[in-house]
Every structure is written in C-alpha cells, then in structure tokens.
C-alpha cells in the first residue's frame, strides 16, 4: 500500500517576525559567486522579497532554467547559487492550469517553495525553511513519478 505524502506547508506556517525596510547591505560574494556578481548585486538592491530580510536574485541559465541566490539584506551574506529547471513538459501538459510557479516565496514568510528540477534532475516539489545564519533547510520533498524524471 502506498504511503500518503503529508501536505505541503503553507506560507503562514512559517511567518517572518519582522520585515526589514532599511537600506540593503551590499552582497558579500564568494569566489564562485563572483561569476554572477552583476545579477546578485542588482537583485540584492530590491526590497525584501522573502523571509523578512532576504532578496532572491534570479537570472536565466538557458532554456527553461533559472539560477538564483539568496541575499540577506541586513548582513549582505549570500547563500548559495543554485539552478532549477522547470517541471517536465509532459507533466505540465497533463496538469494544465495547475502548474505552480518555479519559485514561490513571500516577504512575510520564511518558507520558499521550489517547483522544478534542481540541477536538471530529481524533478518535484521542494519546501525549504530559511534559517538565519545557516541558509536553507529542507522541510519536505515530493518527487514526481519516475516516468517524469530526466
């Protein structure tokens, strides 16, 4: 018998305590992140987009692919630089009208949802919690059935 997957968390399950409205700190880039410095710096100048004090700079990395980083607007710390491609076309066609955005986040929530294929594999739905000073913590993962995997 198949085990039932717990429902996805909601943004209200993980509220941000306060939304930062001050001037964003310049991002502190690692050697690897410098390759994307222009996009990260431009994205870091935006108002808070996620988790109370983070921005999520995003840029293209090819057809149906997005790279992103998470920047702390208070400290300038940059968490990762990851790529995610969209959900498989066949799955999207079968679920027309129900396809979620590739990335979902809110200024007033510490939850971020990634709906796609990180690194162009393991396609599915990922729910993360931002942990101050540490980055993203995986809360839940639901992979698509094997016939939709690359």
PATOR-887905 format. One record per residue: x, y, z of N, C-alpha, C, O in turn. Coordinates in pm, 1 decimal, decimal comma, always signed. Example, Ala and Ser with C-alpha at 12.3 -4.5 7.8 and 13.67 -1.06 7.14 Angstrom:
! residues 2
{pt {+1319,0 -569,0 +780,0} {+1230,0 -450,0 +780,0} {+1320,0 -330,0 +780,0} {+1423,6 -331,9 +846,5}}
{pt {+1285,0 -225,0 +708,0} {+1367,0 -106,0 +714,0} {+1290,0 +3,0 +787,0} {+1340,9 +113,8 +803,9}}
This chain:
! residues 150
{pt {+83,6 -117,1 +0,0} {+0,0 +0,0 +0,0} {+89,5 +125,3 +0,0} {+185,3 +133,1 +76,9}}
{pt {+58,6 +221,0 -84,7} {+137,8 +343,6 -93,5} {+117,3 +429,9 +30,7} {+7,2 +441,1 +84,5}}
{pt {+226,9 +489,9 +73,5} {+218,5 +578,0 +190,2} {+177,6 +717,4 +144,0} {+232,5 +769,8 +47,1}}
{pt {+82,9 +776,1 +212,2} {+31,3 +908,9 +178,2} {+133,1 +1016,0 +216,5} {+187,7 +1014,1 +326,7}}
{pt {+158,0 +1109,2 +124,8} {+252,0 +1219,9 +147,5} {+181,2 +1328,8 +229,1} {+65,9 +1363,1 +203,1}}
{pt {+252,4 +1381,3 +327,0} {+196,8 +1492,4 +406,3} {+175,1 +1611,9 +314,8} {+250,3 +1629,9 +218,9}}
{pt {+74,3 +1694,0 +342,0} {+50,1 +1810,7 +257,0} {+165,9 +1910,9 +266,6} {+239,0 +1914,5 +365,5}}
{pt {+180,0 +1990,2 +163,6} {+284,9 +2091,2 +162,8} {+255,2 +2196,2 +269,5} {+139,2 +2228,2 +295,5}}
{pt {+360,5 +2249,2 +330,7} {+338,5 +2355,6 +428,6} {+288,1 +2481,7 +358,0} {+305,7 +2498,2 +237,3}}
{pt {+226,1 +2568,7 +434,8} {+178,5 +2695,1 +379,4} {+270,5 +2807,4 +426,8} {+343,5 +2792,2 +524,6}}
{pt {+265,9 +2918,5 +357,2} {+349,8 +3032,5 +393,8} {+318,5 +3081,7 +534,9} {+407,4 +3127,8 +606,4}}
{pt {+192,7 +3071,7 +573,9} {+155,5 +3117,2 +708,6} {+207,0 +3024,1 +819,0} {+208,3 +3062,1 +936,0}}
{pt {+249,1 +2903,2 +782,7} {+306,8 +2811,4 +881,1} {+442,5 +2860,3 +932,6} {+485,1 +2822,6 +1041,7}}
{pt {+509,6 +2943,8 +854,0} {+645,0 +2990,3 +888,2} {+654,2 +3142,2 +871,5} {+721,3 +3190,3 +780,3}}
{pt {+588,0 +3217,1 +958,1} {+588,2 +3363,3 +943,6} {+724,4 +3424,0 +977,0} {+799,2 +3372,1 +1059,9}}
{pt {+754,1 +3534,3 +910,6} {+871,1 +3614,9 +946,4} {+827,7 +3709,5 +1057,1} {+717,1 +3763,3 +1052,7}}
{pt {+912,7 +3730,1 +1155,2} {+876,0 +3814,3 +1269,8} {+866,7 +3961,4 +1234,1} {+782,8 +4033,7 +1287,7}}
{pt {+952,6 +4005,6 +1143,8} {+963,0 +4147,1 +1109,7} {+1009,2 +4157,2 +964,5} {+1087,6 +4073,8 +919,2}}
{pt {+962,7 +4256,7 +891,9} {+1008,9 +4279,2 +755,4} {+1101,7 +4399,7 +755,0} {+1060,3 +4511,0 +787,6}}
{pt {+1225,9 +4377,4 +718,5} {+1329,6 +4479,8 +716,2} {+1297,8 +4583,9 +608,9} {+1266,8 +4548,9 +495,0}}
{pt {+1305,6 +4710,7 +645,4} {+1277,3 +4818,8 +549,9} {+1395,8 +4912,5 +530,6} {+1384,5 +5013,3 +460,8}}
{pt {+1509,3 +4880,3 +591,9} {+1628,5 +4964,2 +578,9} {+1696,9 +4947,4 +444,6} {+1650,3 +4873,8 +357,6}}
{pt {+1808,2 +5017,1 +429,7} {+1887,5 +5008,2 +307,5} {+1953,1 +4870,2 +301,3} {+2014,0 +4827,1 +399,2}}
{pt {+1941,6 +4799,4 +186,8} {+2001,9 +4667,2 +176,3} {+2155,0 +4674,2 +180,8} {+2216,2 +4761,1 +118,7}}
{pt {+2214,5 +4582,2 +254,4} {+2360,6 +4571,7 +261,0} {+2412,4 +4518,7 +127,5} {+2344,9 +4438,3 +63,2}}
{pt {+2530,8 +4562,4 +84,9} {+2587,9 +4505,7 -37,6} {+2621,7 +4358,4 -16,4} {+2666,2 +4320,1 +91,8}}
{pt {+2601,0 +4275,5 -118,8} {+2627,6 +4132,2 -102,1} {+2776,5 +4103,6 -85,3} {+2861,3 +4166,6 -148,5}}
{pt {+2805,8 +4007,9 +0,8} {+2942,5 +3960,0 +23,4} {+2956,7 +3832,5 -59,4} {+2900,0 +3728,7 -25,1}}
{pt {+3031,5 +3841,1 -166,7} {+3038,4 +3732,5 -263,8} {+3156,8 +3639,8 -240,7} {+3267,2 +3684,2 -209,2}}
{pt {+3131,7 +3510,3 -256,9} {+3240,0 +3412,1 -254,3} {+3307,3 +3413,9 -391,7} {+3257,7 +3476,9 -485,2}}
{pt {+3417,5 +3346,2 -402,6} {+3489,4 +3339,3 -529,7} {+3399,3 +3281,0 -639,9} {+3398,6 +3330,7 -752,5}}
{pt {+3324,5 +3176,8 -607,0} {+3236,0 +3112,5 -704,8} {+3119,3 +3204,0 -744,3} {+3075,0 +3202,0 -859,1}}
{pt {+3070,7 +3282,7 -650,5} {+2955,5 +3369,8 -677,2} {+2993,6 +3492,6 -759,6} {+2906,4 +3556,0 -819,1}}
{pt {+3121,1 +3526,9 -763,9} {+3164,3 +3645,4 -839,2} {+3131,8 +3635,5 -987,4} {+3117,4 +3737,4 -1055,0}}
{pt {+3120,4 +3514,1 -1037,8} {+3084,6 +3494,9 -1177,9} {+2947,3 +3556,7 -1207,7} {+2920,7 +3598,5 -1320,4}}
{pt {+2861,3 +3562,1 -1106,7} {+2725,8 +3615,0 -1121,7} {+2708,7 +3746,3 -1046,1} {+2596,2 +3782,9 -1012,1}}
{pt {+2815,9 +3816,8 -1019,4} {+2813,3 +3934,0 -931,6} {+2715,4 +4041,7 -976,0} {+2648,7 +4102,3 -892,2}}
{pt {+2705,6 +4066,4 -1105,6} {+2615,4 +4172,0 -1152,1} {+2471,0 +4138,4 -1119,0} {+2398,3 +4222,9 -1066,7}}
{pt {+2428,6 +4016,9 -1148,3} {+2289,5 +3977,9 -1122,4} {+2260,8 +3972,6 -972,6} {+2153,2 +4013,2 -928,6}}
{pt {+2356,5 +3922,7 -893,9} {+2336,6 +3915,4 -749,0} {+2330,1 +4055,8 -690,0} {+2243,6 +4083,8 -607,0}}
{pt {+2419,9 +4143,7 -731,5} {+2419,6 +4280,8 -679,2} {+2291,7 +4355,3 -716,5} {+2234,0 +4425,4 -633,4}}
{pt {+2247,6 +4340,3 -841,0} {+2123,0 +4407,2 -882,6} {+2003,8 +4353,9 -803,4} {+1919,8 +4431,6 -757,8}}
{pt {+1996,2 +4223,5 -787,1} {+1885,7 +4163,1 -712,4} {+1887,5 +4198,9 -565,0} {+1782,5 +4211,1 -501,9}}
{pt {+2008,0 +4215,9 -509,9} {+2021,1 +4248,5 -367,8} {+1973,4 +4389,2 -336,0} {+1946,3 +4419,9 -219,9}}
{pt {+1962,5 +4474,9 -435,7} {+1916,0 +4613,5 -414,7} {+1763,9 +4623,4 -403,1} {+1711,8 +4727,5 -363,1}}
{pt {+1693,5 +4518,1 -437,1} {+1547,7 +4518,4 -433,2} {+1497,3 +4521,4 -289,2} {+1570,7 +4489,3 -195,8}}
{pt {+1371,9 +4560,3 -272,8} {+1311,1 +4548,0 -139,1} {+1302,8 +4400,4 -100,1} {+1310,8 +4312,2 -185,6}}
{pt {+1287,0 +4375,2 +27,3} {+1278,9 +4238,6 +79,9} {+1171,7 +4159,5 +3,4} {+1060,3 +4206,9 -18,7}}
{pt {+1209,9 +4037,2 -36,0} {+1119,1 +3950,2 -111,0} {+1080,3 +3825,0 -33,4} {+981,7 +3759,0 -66,3}}
{pt {+1158,4 +3792,3 +70,3} {+1145,1 +3659,9 +130,8} {+1197,7 +3661,4 +273,7} {+1298,3 +3726,1 +303,0}}
{pt {+1129,5 +3590,2 +361,8} {+1179,1 +3561,6 +495,3} {+1204,3 +3680,0 +586,6} {+1277,7 +3666,8 +684,6}}
{pt {+1146,0 +3794,8 +557,6} {+1160,9 +3910,1 +645,3} {+1278,2 +4000,5 +614,3} {+1272,3 +4120,7 +640,3}}
{pt {+1387,2 +3943,4 +557,9} {+1502,8 +4028,8 +526,1} {+1593,4 +3970,7 +417,3} {+1714,9 +3989,8 +420,1}}
{pt {+1533,9 +3900,5 +322,9} {+1612,4 +3841,3 +213,5} {+1557,9 +3884,4 +78,2} {+1438,8 +3910,8 +62,1}}
{pt {+1649,5 +3890,8 -19,1} {+1610,4 +3904,4 -158,5} {+1650,2 +3775,8 -229,1} {+1733,6 +3699,9 -179,6}}
{pt {+1590,6 +3752,1 -344,1} {+1618,5 +3630,5 -420,7} {+1654,1 +3670,9 -563,7} {+1569,5 +3662,7 -652,8}}
{pt {+1779,0 +3714,8 -587,1} {+1818,7 +3746,5 -724,2} {+1806,8 +3622,0 -812,3} {+1845,8 +3512,3 -772,4}}
{pt {+1751,8 +3641,2 -933,3} {+1730,9 +3531,6 -1027,1} {+1778,0 +3573,6 -1164,6} {+1766,6 +3690,5 -1201,7}}
{pt {+1831,1 +3478,7 -1240,8} {+1874,7 +3505,7 -1376,8} {+1865,9 +3375,8 -1456,2} {+1866,4 +3266,9 -1398,9}}
{pt {+1858,1 +3387,8 -1585,9} {+1845,6 +3271,6 -1672,8} {+1976,1 +3195,8 -1686,0} {+2084,6 +3253,1 -1675,4}}
{pt {+1963,8 +3064,7 -1709,5} {+2082,1 +2980,3 -1730,9} {+2057,6 +2888,3 -1849,5} {+2116,5 +2780,5 -1858,2}}
{pt {+1971,7 +2930,1 -1939,6} {+1937,1 +2850,1 -2056,1} {+1786,4 +2838,5 -2067,4} {+1711,9 +2894,4 -1986,9}}
{pt {+1743,3 +2766,5 -2166,9} {+1600,9 +2747,8 -2190,5} {+1536,8 +2677,3 -2071,1} {+1582,3 +2570,8 -2029,6}}
{pt {+1433,7 +2735,6 -2017,7} {+1355,7 +2677,5 -1907,7} {+1436,7 +2655,8 -1780,4} {+1406,0 +2565,9 -1702,1}}
{pt {+1538,7 +2736,4 -1759,1} {+1624,7 +2721,1 -1642,4} {+1647,5 +2856,5 -1576,3} {+1658,7 +2958,7 -1644,0}}
{pt {+1654,2 +2856,1 -1444,3} {+1682,5 +2977,4 -1368,0} {+1789,5 +2947,5 -1263,9} {+1787,9 +2842,4 -1199,8}}
{pt {+1881,5 +3040,2 -1248,3} {+1978,3 +3035,7 -1138,2} {+1926,1 +3134,6 -1034,5} {+1856,8 +3230,5 -1068,5}}
{pt {+1959,4 +3111,0 -909,5} {+1918,5 +3203,6 -804,9} {+2016,5 +3198,4 -689,3} {+2090,9 +3101,7 -672,5}}
{pt {+2015,0 +3303,1 -611,1} {+2089,4 +3310,2 -485,4} {+1994,7 +3373,1 -384,2} {+1891,1 +3428,4 -421,0}}
{pt {+2030,4 +3364,4 -257,9} {+1951,5 +3428,1 -152,7} {+2046,0 +3522,6 -79,7} {+2152,7 +3482,2 -33,5}}
{pt {+2005,0 +3649,7 -70,0} {+2090,8 +3751,7 -9,9} {+2022,8 +3810,3 +113,1} {+1907,0 +3851,7 +107,4}}
{pt {+2095,0 +3813,2 +222,9} {+2046,2 +3873,3 +346,7} {+2060,8 +4024,7 +334,4} {+2172,6 +4075,1 +324,2}}
{pt {+1950,7 +4096,8 +335,3} {+1951,7 +4242,5 +319,0} {+2013,1 +4315,1 +437,7} {+2050,8 +4431,7 +425,4}}
{pt {+2023,7 +4249,4 +551,6} {+2081,9 +4311,4 +671,4} {+2233,0 +4292,4 +674,9} {+2307,4 +4387,6 +698,8}}
{pt {+2278,8 +4168,6 +650,7} {+2422,1 +4138,3 +663,3} {+2497,6 +4137,1 +531,8} {+2619,6 +4154,1 +530,9}}
{pt {+2428,1 +4117,3 +420,9} {+2492,9 +4103,7 +291,3} {+2537,5 +3961,8 +260,1} {+2590,5 +3936,2 +152,0}}
{pt {+2517,0 +3869,2 +353,1} {+2557,1 +3730,7 +330,7} {+2477,8 +3671,0 +214,9} {+2356,8 +3690,9 +204,3}}
{pt {+2547,1 +3597,8 +128,7} {+2485,1 +3534,8 +11,9} {+2483,7 +3384,3 +34,1} {+2587,4 +3323,3 +60,1}}
{pt {+2366,2 +3325,7 +23,6} {+2350,5 +3182,0 +39,0} {+2338,4 +3118,6 -98,4} {+2243,2 +3143,5 -172,5}}
{pt {+2435,5 +3037,4 -130,0} {+2432,5 +2955,9 -249,8} {+2415,5 +3030,2 -379,9} {+2402,6 +3152,5 -385,7}}
{pt {+2416,3 +2953,5 -478,5} {+2383,4 +2992,9 -614,0} {+2343,9 +2862,0 -677,8} {+2428,7 +2776,8 -704,1}}
{pt {+2216,7 +2845,8 -702,6} {+2165,5 +2717,6 -749,8} {+2085,0 +2736,0 -876,6} {+2033,7 +2844,3 -904,7}}
{pt {+2075,0 +2628,7 -952,2} {+1994,1 +2629,6 -1072,7} {+1877,1 +2535,1 -1059,2} {+1886,2 +2430,7 -994,5}}
{pt {+1767,2 +2573,2 -1121,2} {+1649,1 +2487,1 -1121,9} {+1579,7 +2502,9 -1257,1} {+1553,4 +2614,3 -1302,3}}
{pt {+1550,7 +2389,2 -1320,5} {+1477,4 +2393,5 -1447,1} {+1329,8 +2366,5 -1419,4} {+1292,4 +2316,7 -1313,2}}
{pt {+1248,0 +2400,4 -1517,0} {+1103,6 +2384,1 -1495,7} {+1065,5 +2237,1 -1493,1} {+1141,7 +2150,0 -1535,0}}
{pt {+946,4 +2212,4 -1443,2} {+894,2 +2076,0 -1438,7} {+885,6 +2020,4 -1581,3} {+869,9 +2097,5 -1676,0}}
{pt {+895,7 +1888,7 -1598,2} {+892,4 +1830,2 -1732,8} {+766,9 +1870,1 -1810,5} {+657,1 +1879,3 -1755,5}}
{pt {+786,7 +1893,0 -1938,1} {+678,4 +1937,8 -2027,3} {+560,5 +1840,6 -2024,1} {+445,3 +1883,8 -2020,5}}
{pt {+587,8 +1709,4 -2025,4} {+478,3 +1612,1 -2025,6} {+394,7 +1622,5 -1898,9} {+272,4 +1610,1 -1904,0}}
{pt {+460,1 +1645,4 -1784,8} {+385,8 +1661,1 -1659,1} {+301,9 +1789,0 -1664,4} {+185,1 +1789,2 -1625,3}}
{pt {+362,1 +1897,0 -1712,9} {+289,4 +2024,1 -1720,8} {+168,3 +2013,0 -1813,0} {+62,8 +2068,8 -1782,8}}
{pt {+181,8 +1942,1 -1924,7} {+69,5 +1924,0 -2017,2} {-45,0 +1847,5 -1951,5} {-162,0 +1879,1 -1973,1}}
{pt {-11,4 +1748,6 -1872,7} {-113,9 +1667,7 -1804,6} {-178,9 +1742,1 -1687,9} {-287,0 +1704,2 -1642,8}}
{pt {-113,8 +1847,4 -1639,1} {-164,5 +1923,9 -1525,1} {-190,0 +2069,5 -1562,7} {-173,4 +2159,7 -1480,6}}
{pt {-230,0 +2090,8 -1685,5} {-255,6 +2226,4 -1735,1} {-350,1 +2301,6 -1640,8} {-453,2 +2248,9 -1599,0}}
{pt {-313,7 +2422,5 -1609,0} {-392,9 +2504,8 -1518,8} {-358,8 +2482,9 -1371,9} {-408,5 +2555,5 -1285,8}}
{pt {-274,6 +2383,9 -1341,7} {-236,3 +2353,3 -1203,4} {-85,3 +2362,0 -1182,6} {-35,0 +2320,3 -1078,3}}
{pt {-13,0 +2415,2 -1280,1} {+132,8 +2419,4 -1273,6} {+175,9 +2537,7 -1186,4} {+144,6 +2652,4 -1218,2}}
{pt {+246,9 +2510,8 -1077,5} {+290,1 +2620,7 -989,6} {+408,3 +2697,2 -1049,3} {+476,0 +2648,3 -1139,6}}
{pt {+431,5 +2816,3 -998,2} {+550,0 +2892,9 -1035,7} {+673,7 +2812,9 -998,0} {+669,3 +2731,3 -905,9}}
{pt {+783,9 +2835,6 -1068,5} {+907,7 +2763,0 -1039,3} {+956,7 +2790,5 -897,5} {+1004,3 +2700,1 -828,8}}
{pt {+944,7 +2916,7 -853,8} {+984,6 +2953,6 -717,9} {+872,0 +3033,8 -656,6} {+818,6 +3125,2 -719,4}}
{pt {+835,6 +2999,6 -533,4} {+731,0 +3071,9 -461,6} {+786,0 +3114,5 -326,3} {+842,7 +3033,7 -252,9}}
{pt {+768,8 +3241,7 -294,4} {+813,8 +3295,0 -165,3} {+738,4 +3422,8 -136,9} {+676,9 +3481,1 -226,2}}
{pt {+743,3 +3466,3 -11,7} {+671,6 +3586,8 +32,3} {+762,0 +3665,8 +127,0} {+842,9 +3606,1 +198,0}}
{pt {+750,0 +3798,7 +129,3} {+829,7 +3878,6 +222,9} {+802,5 +3843,1 +368,8} {+892,0 +3850,9 +452,9}}
{pt {+677,5 +3803,8 +398,4} {+638,5 +3779,6 +537,4} {+643,1 +3632,4 +579,1} {+582,9 +3594,6 +679,6}}
{pt {+714,4 +3548,9 +502,2} {+725,3 +3407,4 +534,9} {+868,4 +3358,9 +515,3} {+938,4 +3403,9 +424,7}}
{pt {+911,0 +3266,5 +601,3} {+1044,5 +3206,9 +592,1} {+1044,4 +3080,5 +506,2} {+1146,7 +3012,8 +495,8}}
{pt {+930,2 +3048,0 +444,7} {+915,5 +2931,1 +359,1} {+941,5 +2969,4 +213,5} {+893,9 +3072,4 +165,9}}
{pt {+1016,9 +2885,9 +144,1} {+1035,5 +2902,2 -0,5} {+1005,5 +2767,6 -64,5} {+1049,3 +2663,1 -16,5}}
{pt {+930,0 +2772,2 -173,8} {+892,6 +2651,0 -245,8} {+961,8 +2652,6 -381,7} {+952,0 +2749,4 -457,1}}
{pt {+1031,5 +2544,0 -411,0} {+1097,5 +2527,0 -539,8} {+1022,8 +2415,3 -611,9} {+1016,3 +2302,3 -563,5}}
{pt {+966,9 +2447,9 -726,9} {+886,1 +2353,1 -803,1} {+954,6 +2330,6 -937,3} {+936,5 +2408,4 -1031,0}}
{pt {+1031,8 +2225,9 -945,8} {+1106,2 +2202,5 -1068,1} {+1209,2 +2093,4 -1050,2} {+1191,2 +1998,9 -973,4}}
{pt {+1317,8 +2109,6 -1123,7} {+1422,3 +2007,7 -1128,0} {+1555,9 +2071,5 -1091,5} {+1624,2 +2124,6 -1179,1}}
{pt {+1594,8 +2067,2 -963,3} {+1723,7 +2124,1 -923,2} {+1837,7 +2052,3 -995,6} {+1845,1 +1929,4 -995,1}}
{pt {+1925,7 +2129,9 -1057,3} {+2035,1 +2067,8 -1131,3} {+1987,3 +1982,9 -1247,7} {+2059,2 +1893,7 -1292,6}}
{pt {+1867,2 +2009,1 -1297,2} {+1804,2 +1938,2 -1408,3} {+1782,6 +1789,2 -1380,8} {+1790,4 +1706,7 -1471,8}}
{pt {+1755,4 +1755,7 -1253,9} {+1723,2 +1618,3 -1216,7} {+1637,9 +1619,1 -1090,3} {+1615,2 +1724,9 -1031,6}}
{pt {+1591,5 +1504,7 -1049,0} {+1508,6 +1493,4 -928,4} {+1392,4 +1592,4 -930,6} {+1373,8 +1670,6 -837,4}}
{pt {+1315,4 +1587,5 -1038,1} {+1203,9 +1679,9 -1056,8} {+1095,8 +1658,0 -951,7} {+1057,6 +1544,8 -921,9}}
{pt {+1047,5 +1768,9 -896,3} {+942,6 +1759,1 -797,1} {+918,3 +1889,6 -725,7} {+943,5 +1997,9 -778,5}}
{pt {+868,7 +1876,6 -604,3} {+828,3 +1991,6 -523,8} {+909,0 +1991,8 -394,1} {+905,8 +1895,9 -317,0}}
{pt {+981,2 +2101,0 -371,7} {+1071,0 +2112,5 -256,7} {+1026,4 +2229,5 -169,7} {+998,2 +2338,1 -220,3}}
{pt {+1020,4 +2207,4 -41,0} {+983,7 +2311,9 +54,4} {+1100,6 +2331,4 +150,5} {+1145,9 +2236,9 +215,0}}
{pt {+1148,8 +2455,8 +159,1} {+1262,7 +2489,1 +243,5} {+1225,3 +2597,7 +343,1} {+1136,7 +2679,7 +319,1}}
{pt {+1295,2 +2595,6 +455,0} {+1285,6 +2699,6 +556,1} {+1419,1 +2773,1 +557,0} {+1524,4 +2709,4 +558,4}}
{pt {+1416,2 +2906,7 +556,2} {+1540,3 +2982,8 +570,2} {+1573,7 +2990,7 +718,5} {+1489,8 +3028,4 +800,3}}
{pt {+1697,4 +2954,7 +752,1} {+1744,9 +2959,4 +889,7} {+1852,9 +3066,2 +894,5} {+1957,2 +3052,0 +830,7}}
{pt {+1828,8 +3173,1 +969,8} {+1923,7 +3283,7 +976,8} {+2063,5 +3232,4 +1010,4} {+2082,2 +3154,4 +1103,8}}
{pt {+2160,7 +3278,0 +932,2} {+2299,7 +3241,6 +954,9} {+2339,9 +3105,4 +901,0} {+2457,6 +3069,7 +903,9}}
{pt {+2242,6 +3028,8 +851,5} {+2274,1 +2893,2 +804,5} {+2228,5 +2866,0 +661,6} {+2290,7 +2785,5 +592,2}}
{pt {+2123,7 +2929,7 +616,6} {+2073,8 +2904,3 +481,3} {+1946,1 +2823,3 +481,5} {+1868,2 +2826,9 +576,7}}
{pt {+1926,2 +2750,3 +373,6} {+1802,2 +2675,1 +355,4} {+1809,0 +2537,9 +421,5} {+1910,6 +2468,7 +415,7}}
{pt {+1698,6 +2501,2 +484,1} {+1682,8 +2369,1 +546,2} {+1564,0 +2302,0 +478,2} {+1453,6 +2356,4 +476,9}}
{pt {+1586,9 +2183,5 +421,6} {+1480,9 +2110,0 +353,8} {+1376,4 +2062,5 +454,6} {+1408,7 +1994,1 +551,7}}
{pt {+1251,1 +2099,7 +430,3} {+1140,0 +2056,4 +515,9} {+1067,3 +1936,6 +456,2} {+1026,8 +1844,4 +527,0}}
{pt {+1051,8 +1940,1 +324,3} {+970,7 +1838,5 +258,3} {+1011,6 +1829,6 +112,3} {+1042,2 +1930,5 +48,8}}
{pt {+1011,8 +1708,2 +60,2} {+1042,6 +1685,5 -80,6} {+943,8 +1584,2 -135,7} {+919,9 +1479,9 -75,0}}
{pt {+887,1 +1615,4 -250,1} {+795,6 +1522,3 -315,9} {+839,5 +1511,6 -461,3} {+816,7 +1603,2 -540,3}}
{pt {+902,0 +1400,7 -496,6} {+948,1 +1380,9 -633,1} {+831,9 +1337,8 -722,4} {+738,5 +1271,2 -677,6}}
{pt {+839,6 +1376,6 -848,1} {+742,0 +1329,2 -945,7} {+767,9 +1181,0 -971,7} {+878,4 +1132,8 -947,1}}
{pt {+668,0 +1108,3 -1020,8} {+690,0 +967,0 -1054,0} {+805,0 +950,8 -1155,1} {+838,4 +1044,5 -1227,5}}
{pt {+863,7 +833,0 -1158,8} {+983,8 +807,2 -1239,9} {+963,8 +836,2 -1388,6} {+1059,7 +871,9 -1457,0}}
{pt {+843,2 +821,8 -1439,6} {+822,8 +847,3 -1583,3} {+840,9 +995,1 -1619,8} {+851,4 +1027,9 -1738,0}}
{pt {+844,8 +1083,4 -1522,2} {+865,3 +1225,9 -1548,0} {+1007,8 +1271,3 -1517,0} {+1040,4 +1388,6 -1535,5}}
{pt {+1091,7 +1181,3 -1470,8} {+1229,5 +1219,3 -1437,9} {+1314,7 +1214,9 -1564,7} {+1289,0 +1136,5 -1656,1}}
{pt {+1416,3 +1300,5 -1567,9} {+1508,9 +1304,0 -1682,4} {+1606,1 +1189,8 -1675,2} {+1691,6 +1176,0 -1762,6}}
